[in-house]
């Protein structure tokens, strides 16, 4: 028996308060990126509380990895939906975001109000070095999962060249990869068949809806209106908030592959097109986001805050920019879960769609490689051209980055430890420079 919200009778004894408390804990402790966040939810929901079985958890995770947006936040939403329907999904998803969003807002305010100081400069300098190492690690990790054949390697290389050499827009690269994968799937080719997509083993998820077409359409339309109405209002008013709303709404539908995959595009538009940030500030943003709980895509909140703050000149303007960015980034995540979860089996069984998504995953490797090189050039060289002048190398930055990279690979330290080491190293370097 299944109730109208999607929770099975076997799970009706899980109280709403228990779901609230559990995901409040997840939101506060969700440091270390999506892998650590997913592992935390698995331990709490599957191992400790046994609310979901192993196959059910993996089924939910596989579905969320097919969607645009932060997969860990969508997994939290999906688990909440399974246990207590729409209200459970809303609470679980919001609690996953809220602690990190509040911390990021506080860091953004501190960033614009404290000004330049040797200690603060050293902290940001060390964070940049640590972030460069973290992005390089992410590149290797994603490549090992996604590149399982010549076609995937060629697509990844092509995505990198398209972005770094020819400066093509990120959406064009993603859409092209999707069309290539979809065409391969339609032709029955298995060029991208080994990238981890396709029908999941095991039983379907608990609480799967039996919706009529009318009910499904109502869910889809109402969720889309909740997301897009503020975007339309702000776009009609124009100004920086309208630009923020439209840009990040576009971003929300093409963020396949996680935050790293889209940050180069965010940097290109925020720095090059709108002039909201300087290149170094984009690296600062990622460094601050790495220190907060919650999804890494919260880095966009910093971008929205700084853009509106500099346009309006007040913290209130910055707050509105941060709220706008957060809303248009995360509201569609709930739409994907509530509208798509009941039909997940049909989506995953579609061979051409699975091939398209696998092709996107392969292209993401090239996208992240572009991001890593962009960060490296802007952090390590004073001459931040595509082919920087070797004489402009910042030797202190290179030394600190090299040391952190050695520690990360040889000692396998956790991300929080690496960030602390970077901060300490950056402070030492800044204080030494100030004393000279």
C-alpha positions in Angstrom: 0.0 0.0 0.0 1.3 3.5 -0.9 0.0 6.8 0.4 -0.6 9.8 -1.8 2.8 11.4 -0.9 4.9 8.5 -2.0 5.9 6.9 1.3 5.3 3.1 1.6 3.4 1.7 4.5 6.5 -0.1 5.7 8.1 3.3 6.3 5.1 5.3 7.8 6.6 4.7 11.3 9.5 7.1 10.4 8.3 10.2 12.0 8.6 13.6 10.3 10.6 14.9 13.3 13.1 12.1 12.9 13.6 13.1 9.2 13.9 16.7 10.2 16.6 15.9 12.8 18.5 13.6 10.6 18.8 16.0 7.7 19.5 18.9 10.0 22.6 16.8 11.1 23.5 16.1 7.5 23.3 19.8 6.6 25.7 20.8 9.4 28.2 17.9 8.8 28.2 17.8 5.0 31.8 18.9 4.4 34.1 17.4 1.9 32.2 17.4 -1.4 29.5 15.1 -2.8 31.4 11.9 -2.2 31.7 12.6 1.5 28.1 13.9 1.7 26.6 10.8 0.0 28.7 8.6 2.3 27.3 10.4 5.3 23.7 10.0 4.2 24.3 6.3 3.4 25.7 5.7 6.9 22.8 7.5 8.6 19.9 6.4 6.5 20.9 2.9 5.4 23.4 1.6 8.0 22.3 3.3 11.3 18.6 4.0 10.9 17.8 1.4 8.2 15.2 3.6 6.6 16.2 2.5 3.1 17.8 -0.7 1.9 21.1 -0.7 0.0 19.4 -1.3 -3.4 16.9 1.5 -2.8 19.6 3.9 -1.8 21.7 3.1 -4.9 18.7 3.4 -7.1 17.9 6.9 -5.7 21.6 7.9 -6.2 21.8 6.6 -9.7 18.7 8.6 -10.6 20.0 11.8 -9.0 23.3 11.5 -10.9 21.3 11.6 -14.2 19.9 15.1 -13.3 21.4 18.5 -13.7 22.4 20.1 -10.4 24.1 19.0 -7.2 23.5 15.2 -6.9 24.0 15.1 -3.1 21.3 17.7 -2.5 18.9 16.0 -4.8 19.6 12.7 -3.1 18.7 14.2 0.2 15.5 15.6 -1.4 14.7 12.2 -2.9 15.2 10.3 0.4 12.9 12.8 2.1 10.3 12.3 -0.6 10.4 8.6 -0.2 9.9 8.8 3.5 7.4 11.7 3.8 6.4 12.7 0.3 6.6 16.3 -0.9 7.0 17.9 2.6 9.7 15.4 3.5 11.5 16.2 0.2 11.3 19.9 0.9 12.6 19.7 4.4 15.4 17.3 3.6 16.6 19.3 0.6 16.3 22.7 2.4 18.1 21.5 5.5 20.9 20.2 3.3 21.4 23.6 1.7 20.6 26.0 4.6 23.7 25.7 6.9 26.1 26.1 4.1 24.2 28.9 2.6 24.2 30.8 5.9 27.9 30.2 6.4 28.7 31.3 2.8 26.6 34.5 3.3 28.6 35.3 6.4 31.9 34.7 4.6 30.7 36.9 1.7 29.9 39.8 4.1 33.3 39.4 5.8 35.0 39.4 2.4 33.7 42.8 1.4 33.8 44.5 4.8 37.1 43.4 6.4 39.2 44.7 3.5 42.9 43.8 2.9 45.0 42.6 5.8 48.1 40.4 5.7 46.4 37.6 7.7 43.2 37.7 5.5 45.3 37.9 2.3 47.3 34.9 3.5 44.2 32.8 4.3 42.8 33.5 0.8 46.3 32.8 -0.8 46.5 29.5 1.0 42.9 28.5 0.1 43.7 29.2 -3.6 46.7 26.9 -3.6 44.6 24.1 -1.8 41.7 24.6 -4.3 44.0 24.2 -7.2 45.1 20.8 -5.8 41.5 19.8 -5.0 40.4 20.6 -8.6 43.3 18.6 -10.0 42.3 15.6 -7.8 38.7 16.0 -9.0 39.9 15.9 -12.6 41.7 12.6 -12.1 38.8 11.1 -10.1 36.2 12.1 -12.7 38.4 10.9 -15.6 38.9 7.5 -14.0 35.2 7.0 -13.8 34.1 8.5 -17.1 36.8 7.6 -19.7 36.4 3.9 -20.6 37.1 3.9 -24.3 38.6 5.8 -27.2 35.3 7.6 -28.0 35.1 9.0 -24.4 38.7 10.1 -24.6 38.2 11.9 -27.9 35.1 13.6 -26.6 36.9 14.8 -23.5 39.8 16.1 -25.5 37.4 17.8 -27.9 35.5 19.5 -25.1 38.8 20.8 -23.6 40.0 22.2 -27.0 36.6 23.7 -27.7 36.6 25.6 -24.4 40.2 26.5 -23.9 41.4 27.1 -27.4 38.3 28.2 -29.3 36.5 29.7 -26.3 33.1 28.2 -27.3 30.2 28.7 -24.9 29.8 25.9 -22.2 26.2 25.2 -23.2 27.3 24.5 -26.8 29.8 22.0 -25.6 27.4 20.2 -23.4 24.6 20.1 -26.0 27.0 18.9 -28.7 28.2 16.1 -26.4 24.6 15.1 -25.7 23.7 15.0 -29.4 26.7 12.9 -30.2 25.9 10.4 -27.4 22.2 10.3 -28.3 23.0 9.7 -32.0 25.4 6.9 -31.0 22.7 5.3 -28.8 20.0 5.6 -31.6 22.4 3.8 -34.0 23.0 1.0 -31.5 26.6 1.9 -31.0 28.1 1.2 -27.6 30.8 4.0 -27.7 29.6 5.4 -24.4 27.9 2.3 -22.9 30.5 1.7 -20.2 30.3 5.0 -18.4 28.0 3.9 -15.7 24.6 4.8 -17.0 21.7 2.6 -17.9 19.1 0.6 -16.0 19.8 0.0 -12.4 19.7 -3.5 -10.8 17.4 -4.3 -8.0 13.8 -3.4 -7.2 12.3 0.0 -8.0 12.4 2.6 -5.3 9.9 2.5 -2.5 7.0 4.8 -2.7 7.0 5.1 -6.5 4.0 7.1 -7.6 1.1 5.9 -9.8 0.3 9.3 -11.2 -2.2 10.0 -13.9 -1.0 12.2 -16.8 -3.0 15.1 -15.5 -1.5 14.8 -12.0 2.0 14.6 -13.5 1.4 17.7 -15.6 0.1 19.6 -12.6 3.2 18.7 -10.6 5.5 19.7 -13.4 3.7 23.0 -14.2 3.3 24.1 -10.5 6.9 23.3 -9.7 8.2 25.1 -12.8 6.1 28.2 -11.9 7.5 28.3 -8.4 11.0 28.4 -9.8 10.6 30.6 -12.9 8.1 33.2 -11.8 10.7 35.1 -9.7 13.1 34.8 -12.7 10.5 36.3 -15.0 9.7 39.2 -12.6 13.4 40.1 -12.1 14.2 39.8 -15.8 11.4 42.2 -16.6 12.7 44.7 -14.1 16.2 44.5 -15.6 19.4 45.5 -13.7 21.9 43.2 -12.1 19.3 41.1 -10.2 17.6 40.4 -13.6 21.0 39.4 -15.1 21.7 37.2 -12.1 18.3 35.5 -12.2 18.5 34.7 -15.9 22.1 33.6 -16.0 21.9 31.2 -13.0 18.5 29.9 -14.1 20.2 28.8 -17.4 23.0 27.4 -15.4 20.6 25.3 -13.3 19.5 23.2 -16.3 22.9 22.3 -17.7 25.0 21.6 -14.5 25.7 18.0 -15.4 28.8 16.6 -13.8 28.8 18.7 -10.7 30.0 22.1 -9.7 33.5 21.8 -11.1 32.1 21.2 -14.6 30.4 24.6 -14.8 32.7 26.9 -12.7 34.8 27.7 -15.8 31.7 29.0 -17.5 30.6 30.9 -14.4 34.0 32.4 -14.3 34.0 33.3 -17.9 30.6 35.0 -17.7 31.0 36.6 -14.3 34.5 37.9 -15.0 34.6 38.4 -18.7 31.0 39.2 -19.7 29.5 41.1 -16.8 32.6 42.1 -14.8 31.1 41.1 -11.5 34.4 39.7 -10.2 38.1 39.7 -10.9 39.7 36.4 -11.9 41.4 36.0 -8.5 38.1 36.6 -6.7 36.6 33.7 -8.6 39.3 31.5 -7.1 38.6 33.1 -3.7 35.0 32.1 -4.1 35.8 28.5 -4.7 38.2 28.5 -1.7 35.5 29.8 0.6 32.9 27.3 -0.7 35.3 24.5 0.0 35.3 25.5 3.7 31.5 25.4 4.1 29.1 22.5 4.5 26.6 21.7 1.8 26.9 21.5 -2.0 30.0 23.1 -3.7 27.7 24.9 -6.1 27.1 27.4 -3.2 30.0 29.2 -4.8 27.5 30.8 -7.0 26.0 32.5 -4.0 29.2 34.4 -3.5 29.2 35.5 -7.1 25.6 36.8 -6.9 26.4 38.6 -3.6 29.4 40.3 -4.9 27.7 41.3 -8.2 24.7 42.9 -6.5 26.8 44.4 -3.7 29.1 46.2 -6.2 26.1 47.4 -8.2 24.1 48.6 -5.3 26.8 49.5 -2.9 25.1 48.1 0.2 25.0 44.8 2.1 21.2 44.7 1.5 21.8 44.7 -2.2 24.4 41.9 -1.7 21.9 39.9 0.3 19.3 40.2 -2.4 21.9 39.1 -5.0 22.8 36.1 -2.8 19.1 35.1 -2.2 18.3 35.4 -5.9 21.2 33.2 -6.9 20.4 30.6 -4.3 16.8 30.5 -5.3 17.2 30.1 -9.0 20.1 27.6 -8.5 18.3 25.2 -6.1 14.6 25.6 -6.8 14.7 23.5 -9.9 16.4 20.6 -8.0 13.1 20.1 -6.2 11.3 20.2 -9.6 13.5 17.4 -11.0 12.8 15.2 -8.1 9.1 15.7 -7.6 8.4 15.5 -11.3 10.9 12.9 -12.4 11.1 10.4 -9.6 7.9 8.6 -10.3 9.1 7.8 -13.8 12.8 7.1 -13.1 12.6 3.5 -14.5 11.4 4.7 -17.9 14.2 7.3 -18.1 17.0 4.9 -17.1 15.8 2.2 -19.5 16.0 4.6 -22.5 19.2 3.5 -24.3 19.7 6.6 -26.4 19.2 8.9 -23.4 21.6 6.9 -21.3 24.2 7.1 -24.1 23.6 10.9 -24.3 24.2 11.3 -20.5 27.3 9.1 -20.6 28.7 11.3 -23.4 28.1 14.4 -21.3 29.9 12.7 -18.5 32.9 12.1 -20.8 32.8 15.8 -22.0 32.8 16.9 -18.4 36.4 15.6 -18.0 37.5 18.1 -20.7 35.4 20.8 -19.0 37.0 20.2 -15.6 40.5 20.2 -17.3 39.7 23.6 -18.7 38.7 24.8 -15.2 41.9 23.4 -13.6 44.1 25.1 -16.3 42.1 28.4 -15.9 42.7 28.4 -12.2 46.3 27.4 -12.5 47.1 30.2 -15.0 45.3 32.9 -12.9 46.8 31.8 -9.6 50.4 30.9 -10.6 51.2 33.6 -13.2 51.0 37.3 -13.2 50.5 37.2 -17.0 47.2 35.4 -17.1 47.0 34.7 -20.9 46.2 31.4 -22.4 49.9 30.9 -22.9 51.4 32.8 -19.9 54.9 34.2 -19.8 57.0 31.8 -17.7 58.9 34.7 -16.3 55.7 35.9 -14.6 55.5 32.7 -12.5 54.7 33.4 -8.8 57.3 31.2 -7.2 55.7 31.3 -3.7 52.4 30.2 -5.1 54.0 27.4 -7.1 56.0 26.2 -4.1 52.9 26.1 -1.8 50.8 24.4 -4.5 53.5 21.9 -5.2 53.9 21.1 -1.5 50.1 20.7 -0.9 49.9 18.5 -4.0 52.7 16.3 -2.7 50.9 15.9 0.6 47.6 15.3 -1.0 48.8 12.5 -3.2 51.4 10.8 -1.0 49.6 11.1 2.4 46.0 11.0 1.1 44.8 13.7 3.6 41.2 14.7 3.7 40.0 17.9 2.1 39.4 19.8 5.4 43.0 18.9 6.5 44.4 20.1 3.1 42.5 23.4 3.4 43.8 24.0 6.9 47.4 23.2 5.7 46.9 25.7 2.8 45.6 28.4 5.1 48.6 28.0 7.5 51.0 28.0 4.6 49.4 31.0 3.1 49.4 33.0 6.4 53.1 32.2 6.9 53.9 33.4 3.3 51.9 36.6 3.7 53.4 37.5 7.1 56.9 36.8 5.8 56.2 39.0 2.8 54.9 41.8 5.0 57.9 41.6 7.3 60.4 42.1 4.4 
